[in-house]
Amino acid sequence: MEQEIASLVATPKLSPVETMRHSAAHVMAHAITRMYPKAQFGVGPHIEHGFYYDVLFPDAVTEDLLPKIEAEMKKVIQEGKSFSHSVLPREKAEDFFREKGQLFKLEIMKDLNLQNVSLYQEGAFTDMCQGPHVASTKEIKAFKLTHMAGAYWRGNEKNPMLTRIYGLCFQTQKELDDHLLMLEEAKKRDHRKLGKELDLFSFHPEAPAMPFFHAKGTVVYNQLQNLMRKLYRKYGYDEVITPQVLDVDLWHKSGHYANYKENMYFSKQDDRDVAVKPMNCPCHALIFSTSQHSYRELPLRMADFGRLHRYERSGVTGGLTRVRSFCQDDGHIFAREDQIGEEVANVIRMIREVYTVFGFPEPLVYLSTRPEKSLGTDELWQRAEAALEDAIKVNKLEYKINAGDGAFYGPKIDFNIKDALGRYFQLSTIQLDYSLPERFNLEYVDADNSRKRPVMIHRAVLGSLERFFGILIEHCAGAFPFWCAPIQARFVPINDSHIAYCKEAAARLNALGLRVDVDDSNASMGAKTRIAQTQKIPFMLAVGDREMQAASFSVRKYGEKTSANMNEAEVTALFQKLADPL
């Protein structure tokens, strides 16, 4: 929310559709004012696919109100009023909004220390805004209000709880309809819904925003780690294990205390202040520092699946995508400066290999530059940003600059993948860090026997395994690829006389490291089939008299209506091939 407030200082550059969405937020506020003259407004920016506005209503409201607001918005739009811009001295603007009872606007003016206040008027409604807006309300095309959510003013739970009203807005009705269809499909794929239905994970009030992975979910989780471990062997990483609780002095030294302490958990241990680690990088710096390194040893690549804990405000946590306890496929590379390009290229190759496994198309790539809170000198940041930009260009990646979104210790390359529904998620990251080696006095002996600082490359491919798990569930609608499915195949005997045959075959497959079971319940064949389909098991192998006599199975793949007869050797060969994602 602070970014939205800060945007009131200067006129943002918006595309035509973004301008329309921003204007729709203004029109929604106008409509609400007609219905609730005493409503107070926070901020109302455009967002991807639409807009929202934070509102303090005089009375409690429910989502039943949304169609009524929509109807009033359509009236405002049909009036065809133009948006006129004016600027008032702060004192006059304060008098105006105080008279209107818009106290949040007064707070914004004070915090931004505005001397002059930009206003936009449309008909009888005036809003504090930098614009831009469409010329007339009639230019606002297809829109729909979707839902409400609670939002603390300025993201602080000590402040009033406002009602955030979300809306969609597109240039054409077809675009809106297509997006609504996608949202309906997304509801069916919601990882929180499927996680419960497929018995993968749960959340409990005893550990808010910290997931409990059930047996089936743990299988998927471990398979994701195993995938990365195979790649670690291929790309020359050594896996390490580091502590979860460390002295606060370490976090002062690393810079996390000064730049990240509001997201950390602290405690006492033997009269010492300690913190639960939110990141692995200082631990890997300590390991590097335990011995002398030659330039010949570099690059040195460490990987760590250690658990991390970060305090996320309750208002932003949700399902697996934003949690407080998680694990990353975390890695750090200690390298000479002349090795940066090659090492970044290797990480990019690894990222592309993983994306191919999951069927993700080429990602959107962003170079995120120095943020407001950061460590290090201007010269170091310029070198780091230039090195990453060179690596992006050498690897022929199309990219955009994401100004000010780097980590506090260095710039980064972020990779945004598109899932099966066309939604983008930030996933992999490569970060270049000159600061931590300096702060930890890390050295290696160069060819001329001089001591030099290594650079540190932070990288994650899947990112948070919890978040990736949630994305994967929705990407494949809970029908996991064979290699990571909790149950890869289920034998379904038609009657009790076929159970022994199924169990013997299942035992042989399980002995090969596959995950198969037998449905020996008393349910009908139709019921057993429905259960296997509901659980999204990749293969069902039915067995009756004919199959037993032919020493075969009737094999049906999930989502398909036809079956194929296969003998055990054929089934084994197929399953072993599918079990290796690489």
Buried (B, 14 or more C-beta within 10 A) or exposed (E): BEEBBEBBEEEBEBEEBBBBBBBBBBBBBBBBBBEBEEBBBBBBBBBEBBBBBBBBBEEEBEEEBBEBBBEBBBEBBEBEBEBEBEEBEBEEBBEBBEEBEBBBBBBBBEEBEBEEBBBBBBBEBBBBBBBBBBEBBEBBBBBBBBEBEEBBBBEEEEBBEBBBBBBBBBEEEEBBEEBBEEEEEEEEBBBBBBBBEBEBBEBEEEEEBBBEBBEBBBBBBBBBBEBBBEBBEEBEBEBBEBEEEBEBEBBBBBBBBEBBBEBBBEEEEEEEBBBBBBBBBBBBBBBBBEEEBEBEEBBBBBBBBBEBBBBBBEBEBEBBBBBBBBBBBBBBBBBBEEBBBEBBEBBBBBBBBBBEBBEBEEBBBBBBBBBEEBBBEEEBBEBBBEBBBEBBEEBEBEBEEBEEBBBBBBBBBBBBBBBEBEBEBBBBBBBBBBBBBBBBEBBBBBEEEEEBBBBBBBBBBBBBBBBBBBBBBBBBBBBBBBBBBBBBBBBBBBEEEBBEBBBEBBEEBEEEEBBBBBBBEEEEBEEBBEBBBEBBBBBBBBBBEEBBEEEBBBBBBBEEEEBEEBEBEBBBEBBEEBBEBE
